[in-house]
Amino acid sequence: MTVQDDFLQYAMERAASVIEGFKIEIVGDRIIMTPQSSVQSWTIHRVQTAAETSGIPGERLLSDVLIQFPGEPPRCPDVAIVEEGATAPYSHDDVLAAIEIVSSKNDRNDYALKVQQYARYGVPICLIIDPFRGQCSLLTEPGDDAYASCAEYKYGDTVTLHLRDDSRVEIPTHTFKRRT
């Protein structure tokens, strides 16, 4: 990490210690503070519940926990499903799926910057849930800065994640709420 990365990390941790109700993370060379909406919170809960219903133990489900990426700022996916036996500090190698709930319309962070980093480091599955559009984008087959496969689902569909440990997570979206 560079001095700038260290400074950004320090500033983010300091801000997070005194500001409540915001998700604070480093994206590129910026600190992003996003208020978490009730829709985002409910969606995170529903995704985690679906994963547990599918047989993923709760200790393998993380929400807003730092995932380390060597030489780049860490990420805090809205939900991460990690390998069995993974322990903190978590690495990109531990992540089976990163799930992001879009927090603002046309969110470049969730649709571009995070996706590029997840793909670059081989995170096998990236699911983007967009309450503004009422749709989910399931990205698989990571390589370079992109995913080779993208399947789109509308709210009401069930999204199935096929994890590399042969687990399946079925996420029903019929109760997901929309935002305007």
C-alpha positions in Angstrom: 0.0 0.0 0.0 1.1 3.5 -0.7 1.2 6.4 1.8 -2.0 7.7 0.2 -3.7 4.3 0.7 -2.6 4.3 4.3 -4.0 7.8 4.8 -7.3 6.9 3.2 -7.6 3.8 5.3 -6.8 5.8 8.5 -9.3 8.6 7.5 -12.0 6.0 6.7 -11.5 4.2 10.0 -11.6 7.5 11.9 -14.8 8.7 10.2 -16.5 5.3 10.8 -15.7 5.6 14.5 -17.6 8.9 14.9 -20.3 8.8 12.2 -23.2 6.4 12.6 -25.8 5.3 10.0 -23.4 5.5 7.0 -21.5 2.9 5.1 -18.0 4.3 4.7 -15.5 2.7 2.3 -12.6 3.5 0.0 -13.4 3.4 -3.7 -10.5 4.2 -5.9 -8.9 7.2 -4.4 -12.0 8.5 -2.6 -13.7 7.9 0.7 -17.4 7.2 0.0 -20.0 7.8 2.7 -23.4 6.4 1.8 -26.4 6.5 4.2 -27.9 3.0 4.4 -31.5 3.0 3.5 -34.1 0.8 5.1 -34.6 -0.9 1.7 -30.8 -1.7 1.7 -31.0 -3.0 5.2 -34.0 -5.2 4.6 -32.5 -6.6 1.4 -29.2 -7.5 3.2 -31.3 -9.3 5.8 -33.3 -11.2 3.2 -30.2 -12.3 1.3 -28.6 -13.5 4.5 -31.8 -15.4 5.5 -32.0 -17.0 2.0 -28.4 -18.1 2.3 -29.0 -19.6 5.7 -32.2 -21.3 4.5 -30.0 -22.8 1.7 -27.7 -24.3 4.3 -24.9 -21.7 4.5 -24.0 -21.3 8.2 -24.4 -17.8 9.6 -20.7 -17.6 10.4 -19.9 -17.7 6.7 -22.1 -14.7 6.0 -20.5 -11.3 6.4 -22.1 -7.8 6.1 -20.0 -4.7 5.7 -16.8 -6.6 6.9 -13.4 -5.6 5.3 -12.1 -8.0 2.7 -8.4 -7.4 1.9 -7.2 -7.0 -1.7 -3.3 -6.9 -2.0 -2.1 -3.6 -3.2 -5.6 -2.1 -3.3 -8.0 -0.7 -0.8 -10.1 -3.3 1.0 -13.8 -3.7 0.2 -16.8 -4.1 2.4 -19.5 -6.0 0.4 -23.0 -5.6 1.6 -23.0 -9.4 1.9 -20.1 -11.7 1.4 -20.3 -15.5 1.5 -16.9 -16.9 2.5 -15.3 -20.3 2.4 -15.8 -22.7 5.2 -13.1 -22.2 7.8 -12.2 -18.6 6.7 -11.2 -16.3 9.5 -10.5 -12.6 9.9 -8.7 -10.8 8.5 -10.6 -11.9 5.4 -8.9 -12.0 2.0 -10.4 -11.9 -1.5 -9.4 -15.6 -1.7 -11.9 -16.4 1.0 -14.9 -14.9 -0.9 -17.2 -17.2 -2.7 -19.7 -14.5 -3.5 -19.9 -10.7 -3.1 -23.3 -9.2 -3.1 -23.9 -5.5 -3.5 -27.2 -3.6 -3.0 -27.1 -0.4 -5.1 -27.5 2.6 -2.9 -28.1 5.3 -5.5 -29.4 5.5 -9.0 -26.8 4.8 -11.7 -24.2 3.9 -9.0 -20.8 3.8 -10.7 -19.2 2.3 -7.5 -21.4 -0.8 -7.5 -21.7 -1.3 -11.3 -18.1 -0.5 -12.3 -15.4 0.0 -9.7 -16.3 -2.8 -7.3 -17.1 -5.2 -10.1 -13.7 -4.5 -11.8 -11.9 -5.2 -8.5 -13.8 -8.3 -7.7 -13.2 -9.7 -11.2 -9.5 -8.7 -11.2 -9.0 -10.7 -8.0 -11.1 -13.7 -9.1 -14.1 -13.4 -6.8 -16.2 -16.2 -8.5 -19.6 -14.5 -8.1 -20.7 -10.9 -7.9 -24.5 -10.3 -7.5 -25.7 -6.7 -7.9 -29.2 -6.1 -6.5 -30.7 -2.8 -7.8 -33.8 -1.6 -5.9 -34.1 1.4 -8.3 -34.5 -0.8 -11.4 -36.1 -3.8 -9.6 -33.5 -6.2 -11.0 -30.5 -8.3 -10.2 -27.3 -8.8 -12.2 -25.5 -12.1 -11.6 -21.9 -11.9 -12.7 -19.8 -15.0 -13.0 -16.5 -16.2 -14.8 -14.2 -13.4 -13.5 -11.1 -12.4 -15.5 -9.0 -9.3 -15.8 -11.4 -6.4 -14.9 -14.7 -7.9 -16.0 -16.9 -10.9 -15.7 -17.5 -13.0 -18.9 -21.1 -13.9 -17.9 -24.0 -11.8 -16.8 -27.5 -13.1 -16.2 -30.3 -10.6 -15.5 -33.2 -11.3 -13.2 -36.2 -9.1 -12.4 -37.7 -8.8 -8.9 -40.0 -11.7 -8.5 -37.5 -14.2 -9.9 -35.4 -16.5 -7.8 -31.6 -16.0 -8.3 -29.5 -19.2 -7.8 -25.9 -18.9 -6.8 -23.8 -21.9 -7.6 -20.8 -21.6 -5.3 -17.5 -23.2 -6.1 -17.7 -25.4 -2.9 -20.8 -27.1 -4.6 -23.3 -25.2 -2.4 -26.3 -23.6 -3.9 -28.0 -20.5 -2.6 -31.5 -19.7 -3.8 -32.4 -16.1 -3.3 -36.1 -15.4 -3.9 -36.6 -11.7 -4.8 -40.4 -11.4 -4.6 -40.2 -9.6 -1.3 -37.4 -7.2 -2.2 -38.6 -3.6 -2.0 -38.1 -1.0 -4.6 -36.7 2.5 -4.3 -37.5 5.6 -6.4 
